[in-house]
């Protein structure tokens, strides 16, 4: 069995990751590839929890700009994450992975409520756990959810899987050919330079709790596997001591 650097990980999947190459909704081949990768790392003995976004289905900020109440728009976005969570759960179970979905908003017909101790127990029993519904609060992003849940379940690392972005850059590489990719950063450097790792609230949580983050391209071959075994992939954002 391949030796892994991390034993318990929190994988953050954006809604765009579910969309793959389609403009709206869920791209089934992409979803199946994600499920296979998760199964592979679980077979290596890694405990995997997942936080899902919903941007492939609903964009609260766009709805707000069109005149919708912000709180209402955010709750609609939480429901979109539940759709993605159920789709991922189905894909994982088709791969033979026992999976539990927990939501921060009550939808008891389709998912368990989020209970930290229960989530941890599922992980210890070798089940994948999907966290949906964000934090259950408006004005909070799923990046913040990912940081919070990773800290709560005592994950060793937060894996930020991006769609066709292979790390953290000094500027948008699609707009600036001179953008520099960082191999390593501290949390404080990322905050001070206002780099697009995740939102500031989420990054501050990781800083305060010394939670390392790996930002990598989900489309990279064996991307999740390489991240958990400690290969140099994407960008590592960690504490001053770890980075030194």
Rosetta silent file (secondary structure, phi, psi, omega in degrees, C-alpha in Angstrom):
SEQUENCE: XXXXXXXXXXXXXXXXXXXXXXXXXXXXXXXXXXXXXXXXXXXXXXXXXXXXXXXXXXXXXXXXXXXXXXXXXXXXXXXXXXXXXXXXXXXXXXXXXXXXXXXXXXXXXXXXXXXXXXXXXXXXXXXXXXXXXXXXXXXXXXXXXXXXXXXXXXXXXXXXXXXXXXXXXXXXXXXXXXXXXXXXXXXXXXXXXXXXXXXXXXXXXXXXXXXXXXXXXXXXXXXXXXXXXXXXXXXXXXXXXXXX
SCORE:     score description
SCORE:     0.000 S_00000001
   1 L     0.000  135.156  178.901    0.000    0.000    0.000 S_00000001
   2 L   -65.706  135.311  178.383    1.292    3.466   -0.914 S_00000001
   3 L   -74.008  132.964  179.794    2.255    5.526    2.122 S_00000001
   4 L  -107.297  146.995  178.092    0.090    8.606    2.539 S_00000001
   5 L   -78.265  -32.789 -175.529    1.120   11.869    4.180 S_00000001
   6 L  -118.578  139.798 -178.365   -2.398   12.633    5.394 S_00000001
   7 L  -101.349  -26.929  177.104   -4.813   10.262    7.109 S_00000001
   8 E  -136.452  123.508 -175.996   -7.939   12.422    7.185 S_00000001
   9 E  -126.083  152.687  170.697   -8.663   15.029    4.520 S_00000001
  10 E  -112.993  117.483 -179.221  -11.379   17.513    3.719 S_00000001
  11 E   -99.744  121.728  176.964  -11.880   17.849   -0.029 S_00000001
  12 E   -98.818  120.189  177.713  -13.570   21.046   -1.231 S_00000001
  13 E  -112.494  120.584  177.297  -15.314   20.662   -4.589 S_00000001
  14 L   -73.995  162.100  174.776  -16.682   23.780   -6.215 S_00000001
  15 H   -59.943  -36.076  179.409  -19.910   23.677   -8.171 S_00000001
  16 H   -61.938  -30.705  177.334  -17.857   24.328  -11.297 S_00000001
  17 H   -62.007  -37.579  177.847  -15.992   21.077  -10.618 S_00000001
  18 H   -70.307  -30.646 -177.109  -19.288   19.213  -10.970 S_00000001
  19 H   -72.826  -24.599 -178.510  -20.073   21.072  -14.173 S_00000001
  20 L    57.582 -121.185 -179.038  -16.933   19.918  -15.950 S_00000001
  21 L   -98.287    3.061 -177.758  -17.211   21.305  -19.453 S_00000001
  22 L   -91.075  155.893 -177.394  -20.960   22.020  -19.425 S_00000001
  23 L   -77.035  -27.803 -176.022  -22.448   25.472  -18.891 S_00000001
  24 L  -148.454  143.146  175.105  -25.090   24.377  -16.399 S_00000001
  25 L    86.653 -156.630 -172.068  -25.801   21.404  -14.174 S_00000001
  26 L  -111.746  129.349  176.303  -23.786   18.242  -13.592 S_00000001
  27 L   -91.265  109.343 -172.667  -21.463   16.585  -16.094 S_00000001
  28 H   -59.123  -45.587  178.154  -21.855   12.856  -15.421 S_00000001
  29 H   -58.861  -39.802  177.656  -18.446   11.707  -16.762 S_00000001
  30 H   -63.914  -44.425  178.643  -16.726   14.343  -14.599 S_00000001
  31 H   -59.141  -42.805 -179.664  -18.760   13.280  -11.568 S_00000001
  32 H   -66.249  -36.401  177.068  -17.810    9.646  -12.119 S_00000001
  33 H   -64.968  -40.952  177.854  -14.107   10.531  -12.386 S_00000001
  34 H   -61.263  -45.809 -179.439  -14.293   12.396   -9.081 S_00000001
  35 H   -60.700  -41.096  179.695  -15.984    9.403   -7.434 S_00000001
  36 H   -64.567  -39.347  179.261  -13.312    7.026   -8.743 S_00000001
  37 H   -66.080  -41.770  178.673  -10.531    9.264   -7.400 S_00000001
  38 H   -63.158  -43.789  177.959  -12.158    9.472   -3.977 S_00000001
  39 H   -58.697  -41.805 -177.260  -12.585    5.695   -3.914 S_00000001
  40 H   -61.424  -45.726 -178.037   -8.933    5.247   -4.834 S_00000001
  41 H   -73.039  -29.752  175.727   -7.592    7.347   -1.966 S_00000001
  42 H   -67.078  -34.848  177.273  -10.021    5.741    0.494 S_00000001
  43 H   -68.844  -15.831  175.967   -8.657    2.343   -0.514 S_00000001
  44 L   -87.059    1.771  177.668   -5.242    3.714    0.488 S_00000001
  45 L    95.124    9.298 -179.256   -6.556    4.123    4.030 S_00000001
  46 L   -89.314  134.213  174.069   -7.370    7.843    3.870 S_00000001
  47 E   -85.106  128.422 -172.555  -10.533    9.119    5.551 S_00000001
  48 E  -122.452  122.709  168.424  -12.327   11.498    3.165 S_00000001
  49 E  -114.123  150.477 -175.194  -14.891   14.175    3.889 S_00000001
  50 E  -131.360  135.293  168.391  -16.174   16.444    1.122 S_00000001
  51 E  -111.106  130.164 -176.800  -17.703   19.919    1.081 S_00000001
  52 E  -111.510  144.896  171.931  -19.575   20.742   -2.107 S_00000001
  53 L   -93.138 -175.056 -178.211  -20.437   24.065   -3.705 S_00000001
  54 L  -138.996   15.088 -173.694  -23.439   24.807   -5.875 S_00000001
  55 L   -65.068  -17.397  176.630  -22.277   27.331   -8.456 S_00000001
  56 L   -74.899  -14.227 -178.078  -23.018   25.013  -11.380 S_00000001
  57 L  -115.255  -39.221 -173.362  -26.708   25.247  -10.473 S_00000001
  58 L  -148.153  133.846  175.914  -27.214   28.529   -8.635 S_00000001
  59 L  -118.118  103.770 -177.591  -25.259   31.748   -8.167 S_00000001
  60 H   -60.520  -37.819 -178.969  -26.589   33.727   -5.229 S_00000001
  61 H   -64.648  -37.959  177.963  -24.561   36.821   -6.087 S_00000001
  62 H   -65.827  -42.400  179.486  -26.059   36.900   -9.587 S_00000001
  63 H   -63.628  -37.804  178.674  -29.567   36.521   -8.202 S_00000001
  64 H   -64.688  -41.372  178.447  -28.906   39.338   -5.735 S_00000001
  65 H   -63.293  -28.155  178.332  -27.724   41.595   -8.553 S_00000001
  66 L   -84.705    3.055  173.727  -30.991   40.850  -10.345 S_00000001
  67 L   110.315   -2.176  179.436  -32.924   42.097   -7.331 S_00000001
  68 L   -75.199  145.138  174.184  -33.425   39.018   -5.137 S_00000001
  69 L   -56.809  133.678 -174.559  -33.070   39.387   -1.398 S_00000001
  70 H   -59.149  -43.741 -178.155  -29.529   38.324   -0.419 S_00000001
  71 H   -63.893  -44.055  178.379  -30.606   35.982    2.363 S_00000001
  72 H   -61.224  -43.241  179.916  -33.157   34.253    0.122 S_00000001
  73 H   -61.950  -40.066 -179.731  -30.567   33.912   -2.647 S_00000001
  74 H   -67.688  -39.231  177.798  -28.069   32.370   -0.241 S_00000001
  75 H   -65.529  -36.797  176.061  -30.577   29.818    1.049 S_00000001
  76 H   -62.313  -38.074  176.910  -31.361   28.847   -2.543 S_00000001
  77 H   -63.756  -36.439  177.140  -27.630   28.307   -3.036 S_00000001
  78 H   -61.628  -40.167  179.051  -27.549   25.989   -0.027 S_00000001
  79 H   -65.508  -35.971  176.976  -30.243   23.863   -1.650 S_00000001
  80 H   -60.987  -37.180  179.235  -28.148   23.728   -4.844 S_00000001
  81 H   -66.606  -30.530  177.885  -25.280   22.231   -2.833 S_00000001
  82 H   -65.679  -39.743  177.426  -27.622   19.491   -1.611 S_00000001
  83 H   -58.911  -47.150  178.924  -28.370   18.525   -5.228 S_00000001
  84 H   -64.280  -38.457  179.974  -24.643   18.186   -5.936 S_00000001
  85 H   -63.191  -43.221  179.911  -24.109   16.250   -2.708 S_00000001
  86 H   -66.405  -37.406  177.656  -26.800   13.714   -3.569 S_00000001
  87 H   -64.577  -42.476  179.038  -25.373   13.298   -7.070 S_00000001
  88 H   -67.573  -40.844  177.244  -21.897   12.666   -5.639 S_00000001
  89 H   -57.307  -44.449  179.836  -23.297   10.267   -3.044 S_00000001
  90 H   -63.283  -43.330 -179.839  -24.970    8.268   -5.798 S_00000001
  91 H   -64.610  -39.541  178.873  -21.777    8.173   -7.894 S_00000001
  92 H   -66.205  -42.720 -178.773  -19.717    7.050   -4.886 S_00000001
  93 H   -67.911  -30.022  174.478  -22.161    4.318   -3.946 S_00000001
  94 H   -67.236  -23.249  176.211  -22.107    3.036   -7.518 S_00000001
  95 L   -87.647   -0.271  179.817  -18.343    2.671   -6.981 S_00000001
  96 L    88.032   14.658 -179.262  -19.026    0.646   -3.836 S_00000001
  97 L   -95.958  118.935  175.847  -18.160    3.429   -1.383 S_00000001
  98 L   -67.835  127.631 -170.303  -20.449    3.653    1.640 S_00000001
  99 E  -134.193  144.155  173.663  -21.408    7.305    1.875 S_00000001
 100 E  -126.969  133.701  174.294  -23.296    9.609    4.215 S_00000001
 101 E  -105.320  131.140  175.758  -24.541   13.085    3.355 S_00000001
 102 E  -121.609  138.663 -179.239  -25.013   15.597    6.148 S_00000001
 103 E  -120.483  149.707  177.811  -26.637   18.995    5.717 S_00000001
 104 L   -85.604   -8.914  173.066  -26.511   22.162    7.762 S_00000001
 105 L  -117.849  146.651 -172.371  -30.152   22.859    6.828 S_00000001
 106 L   -73.019  111.384  172.297  -32.882   20.387    7.666 S_00000001
 107 L  -137.575   67.096 -167.172  -33.781   18.057    4.774 S_00000001
 108 L   -66.569  -18.239  179.097  -34.279   14.897    6.771 S_00000001
 109 L   -69.913  -23.845 -174.646  -35.929   12.940    3.936 S_00000001
 110 L  -122.030  -13.655 -175.857  -32.675   12.871    1.946 S_00000001
 111 L  -155.221  157.047  174.827  -29.797   13.532    4.355 S_00000001
 112 E   -74.540  154.600  168.611  -28.692   13.442    7.971 S_00000001
 113 E   -70.796  153.991  177.376  -28.380   16.681    9.928 S_00000001
 114 L   -71.112  118.744  174.135  -24.804   17.819   10.455 S_00000001
 115 L  -133.275  116.714 -172.481  -23.578   16.387   13.747 S_00000001
 116 H   -55.904  -49.269 -176.129  -19.840   16.605   14.274 S_00000001
 117 H   -64.688  -35.730  178.499  -19.446   13.482   16.404 S_00000001
 118 H   -68.737  -41.187  178.274  -21.555   11.422   14.013 S_00000001
 119 H   -60.058  -44.705  179.639  -19.537   12.659   11.038 S_00000001
 120 H   -62.487  -39.728  178.908  -16.301   11.705   12.771 S_00000001
 121 H   -65.056  -41.223  176.299  -17.671    8.267   13.575 S_00000001
 122 H   -57.298  -45.561 -179.187  -18.642    7.703    9.939 S_00000001
 123 H   -61.975  -42.080 -179.876  -15.078    8.566    8.891 S_00000001
 124 H   -64.254  -27.824  178.918  -13.618    6.195   11.463 S_00000001
 125 L   -86.854    5.016  176.396  -15.817    3.425   10.041 S_00000001
 126 L    84.732   19.903  177.867  -14.413    3.995    6.554 S_00000001
 127 L   -96.891  148.256  169.968  -17.367    5.883    5.092 S_00000001
 128 E   -80.080  142.230  178.296  -17.152    8.956    2.899 S_00000001
 129 E  -122.878  127.444  178.782  -18.977   11.939    4.374 S_00000001
 130 E  -109.469  127.094  178.041  -20.381   14.752    2.229 S_00000001
 131 E  -101.902  121.740 -179.579  -21.216   18.069    3.865 S_00000001
 132 E  -123.178  172.014  177.520  -23.931   20.091    2.106 S_00000001
 133 L    80.060   15.292 -179.277  -25.969   23.174    2.876 S_00000001
 134 L    58.657 -143.456  175.096  -22.963   25.366    3.590 S_00000001
 135 L   -87.331   -6.618 -174.995  -22.761   26.446    7.221 S_00000001
 136 L    89.430    1.827 -177.880  -26.542   26.823    7.273 S_00000001
 137 L  -122.529  140.862  173.811  -26.138   30.595    7.430 S_00000001
 138 L   -68.453  165.910  179.713  -26.444   33.254    4.720 S_00000001
 139 L    70.667    5.665  178.365  -23.459   35.488    3.917 S_00000001
 140 L  -115.637  132.190 -178.724  -21.125   32.507    4.366 S_00000001
 141 L   -84.816  166.860  174.941  -19.385   30.856    1.417 S_00000001
 142 H   -73.540  -17.220  170.395  -18.747   27.154    0.941 S_00000001
 143 H   -63.787  -43.825  177.799  -15.020   28.000    1.264 S_00000001
 144 H   -63.802  -40.250  176.003  -15.782   29.055    4.838 S_00000001
 145 H   -57.802  -45.492 -177.589  -17.775   25.840    5.271 S_00000001
 146 H   -61.804  -45.094  179.139  -14.790   23.810    4.074 S_00000001
 147 H   -63.684  -45.297 -178.295  -12.401   25.508    6.503 S_00000001
 148 H   -63.267  -49.128 -178.561  -14.853   25.194    9.392 S_00000001
 149 H   -65.626  -38.011  178.865  -15.712   21.539    8.803 S_00000001
 150 H   -60.755  -41.984  178.930  -12.047   20.616    8.289 S_00000001
 151 H   -67.810  -43.032 -177.445  -11.190   22.149   11.655 S_00000001
 152 H   -62.541  -40.899 -177.752  -14.201   20.555   13.372 S_00000001
 153 L   -89.889    3.028  178.587  -13.404   17.024   12.187 S_00000001
 154 L    60.382   46.839  175.335   -9.673   17.558   12.816 S_00000001
 155 L   -68.057  150.295  178.590   -8.659   16.970    9.210 S_00000001
 156 L   -77.421  -25.874 -175.780   -4.932   16.930    8.500 S_00000001
 157 E  -158.767  151.372  173.321   -5.287   19.082    5.396 S_00000001
 158 E  -105.045  118.217 -179.978   -7.838   21.003    3.339 S_00000001
 159 E   -98.002  112.641  179.212   -7.714   20.043   -0.348 S_00000001
 160 E   -96.949   98.845 -178.181   -9.058   22.841   -2.560 S_00000001
 161 E   -86.616  116.428 -178.355   -9.797   21.181   -5.900 S_00000001
 162 E  -100.619  160.194  179.421  -10.067   23.789   -8.639 S_00000001
 163 L   -98.247  102.587  179.640  -11.449   23.427  -12.139 S_00000001
 164 L    64.571   29.730  171.632   -8.561   23.877  -14.605 S_00000001
 165 L  -128.293  120.723 -169.457   -6.509   26.001  -12.181 S_00000001
 166 L   -97.585   22.184  177.956   -3.297   24.302  -11.054 S_00000001
 167 L   153.909 -164.244 -179.599   -2.456   26.403   -8.006 S_00000001
 168 E  -101.642  131.851 -178.546   -2.281   29.915   -6.594 S_00000001
 169 E  -118.041  159.343  178.097   -0.989   32.697   -8.843 S_00000001
 170 L   -70.452  -21.691  177.789    0.060   36.289   -8.239 S_00000001
 171 L  -154.774  173.853  179.709   -2.590   37.343  -10.778 S_00000001
 172 L   -67.649  112.402 -175.521   -5.161   35.712  -13.014 S_00000001
 173 L   -65.468  -22.105  178.685   -3.015   33.605  -15.395 S_00000001
 174 L   -75.107  -16.839 -178.355   -5.717   33.694  -18.073 S_00000001
 175 L  -113.014  -20.762 -176.077   -5.418   37.503  -18.182 S_00000001
 176 L  -131.408  109.048 -177.772   -1.778   38.079  -17.264 S_00000001
 177 L   -66.662  -19.276 -179.220    0.940   36.049  -18.969 S_00000001
 178 L   -92.329    7.325  179.691    3.442   37.231  -16.356 S_00000001
 179 L   -61.861  135.463 -177.963    1.449   35.816  -13.449 S_00000001
 180 L   -99.159  132.343  174.922    3.693   33.859  -11.097 S_00000001
 181 E   -88.597  135.325  177.658    2.612   30.512   -9.680 S_00000001
 182 E   -95.976  132.785  173.490    3.498   29.915   -6.044 S_00000001
 183 L   -83.066  -37.382  179.335    4.660   26.468   -4.946 S_00000001
 184 E  -140.736  147.595  176.627    4.422   27.412   -1.249 S_00000001
 185 E  -148.696  158.043  167.146    2.911   30.275    0.711 S_00000001
 186 E   -92.672  159.650  176.025    2.068   31.064    4.290 S_00000001
 187 H   -55.985  -42.985 -175.956   -1.529   31.822    5.229 S_00000001
 188 H   -65.690  -39.177  177.082   -0.481   35.353    6.183 S_00000001
 189 H   -62.196  -43.625 -179.788    1.246   35.951    2.847 S_00000001
 190 H   -62.869  -39.837  177.650   -1.878   34.837    0.993 S_00000001
 191 H   -66.825  -47.367 -176.359   -4.030   37.170    3.112 S_00000001
 192 H   -65.678  -34.711 -179.989   -1.694   40.152    2.784 S_00000001
 193 L   -87.436   -1.274  179.586   -1.339   39.751   -0.981 S_00000001
 194 L    53.886   43.622  179.644   -5.109   39.224   -1.339 S_00000001
 195 L   -78.108  150.241 -175.249   -4.516   36.125   -3.422 S_00000001
 196 L   -85.344   62.398  174.283   -7.527   34.164   -4.605 S_00000001
 197 L   -78.758  -52.810  178.379   -6.939   31.066   -2.505 S_00000001
 198 L  -166.190  177.998 -179.059  -10.349   31.284   -0.822 S_00000001
 199 L   -69.086  160.060 -171.661  -12.356   34.026    0.831 S_00000001
 200 H   -62.901  -35.492  179.401  -10.690   35.953    3.652 S_00000001
 201 H   -62.714  -46.205  179.860  -12.908   34.511    6.391 S_00000001
 202 H   -63.930  -43.863 -178.403  -12.015   30.942    5.405 S_00000001
 203 H   -65.835  -37.476  177.353   -8.324   31.733    5.072 S_00000001
 204 H   -63.929  -39.627  176.294   -8.290   33.427    8.473 S_00000001
 205 H   -59.736  -44.139  179.494   -9.827   30.318   10.044 S_00000001
 206 H   -65.368  -38.915  177.812   -7.089   28.184    8.510 S_00000001
 207 H   -61.752  -49.499 -176.029   -4.434   30.619    9.724 S_00000001
 208 H   -63.883  -30.647 -176.464   -5.740   30.660   13.302 S_00000001
 209 L  -106.100    9.302  177.370   -5.942   26.870   13.437 S_00000001
 210 L    52.845   43.105  179.140   -2.744   26.144   11.474 S_00000001
 211 L   -92.162  116.460  177.879   -4.654   24.092    8.914 S_00000001
 212 E   -70.291  150.046 -179.175   -2.604   23.482    5.744 S_00000001
 213 E  -126.683  135.389  171.096   -4.291   23.967    2.368 S_00000001
 214 E  -116.740  119.397  178.064   -3.361   22.400   -0.961 S_00000001
 215 E  -101.772  120.509 -175.370   -4.767   24.171   -4.010 S_00000001
 216 E  -147.573  168.479 -179.036   -4.600   21.970   -7.097 S_00000001
 217 E   -86.539  120.326  179.410   -6.263   21.202  -10.422 S_00000001
 218 L   -62.562  -25.927 -178.242   -8.956   18.556  -10.130 S_00000001
 219 L   -80.788   -9.271  179.808   -8.364   17.656  -13.784 S_00000001
 220 L   -64.994  138.513  178.806   -4.721   16.758  -13.152 S_00000001
 221 L   -56.052  128.640  179.137   -4.071   13.001  -13.509 S_00000001
 222 L    55.611   33.967 -173.810   -4.286   11.339  -10.053 S_00000001
 223 H   -58.322  -49.780 -178.306   -4.633   14.818   -8.549 S_00000001
 224 H   -65.982  -41.860  179.271   -6.311   13.833   -5.275 S_00000001
 225 H   -61.008  -46.064 -179.141   -4.031   10.828   -4.837 S_00000001
 226 H   -62.732  -36.207  179.083   -0.902   12.906   -5.402 S_00000001
 227 H   -65.423  -43.456 -174.754   -2.098   15.471   -2.875 S_00000001
 228 H   -75.698  -23.393  178.005   -2.691   12.918   -0.108 S_00000001
 229 H   -88.506   -5.286  175.095    0.649   11.142   -0.574 S_00000001
 230 L    93.119   12.768  174.496    2.494   14.463   -0.360 S_00000001
 231 L   -62.177  153.172  175.485    3.643   14.888   -3.957 S_00000001
 232 L   -74.350  101.198  179.288    4.477   18.421   -5.038 S_00000001
 233 L  -138.486  136.659  177.967    1.215   19.377   -6.723 S_00000001
 234 L    64.358 -139.629 -178.763   -0.446   22.757   -6.949 S_00000001
 235 E  -126.559  131.313  175.380    0.286   25.228   -4.154 S_00000001
 236 E   -96.510  124.492  175.188    0.765   24.468   -0.458 S_00000001
 237 E  -113.365  118.157 -173.719   -0.495   27.166    1.911 S_00000001
 238 E  -146.922 -176.907 -178.307    0.615   26.506    5.470 S_00000001
 239 L   -72.152  164.013 -179.654    1.882   28.078    8.675 S_00000001
 240 H   -55.440  -44.407 -177.307    5.182   29.949    8.883 S_00000001
 241 H   -63.863  -45.392 -179.201    6.796   27.068   10.764 S_00000001
 242 H   -66.719  -37.303 -176.965    5.641   24.427    8.248 S_00000001
 243 H   -75.846  -24.636 -176.419    6.659   26.567    5.287 S_00000001
 244 L   -69.341    0.000    0.000   10.048   27.390    6.734 S_00000001
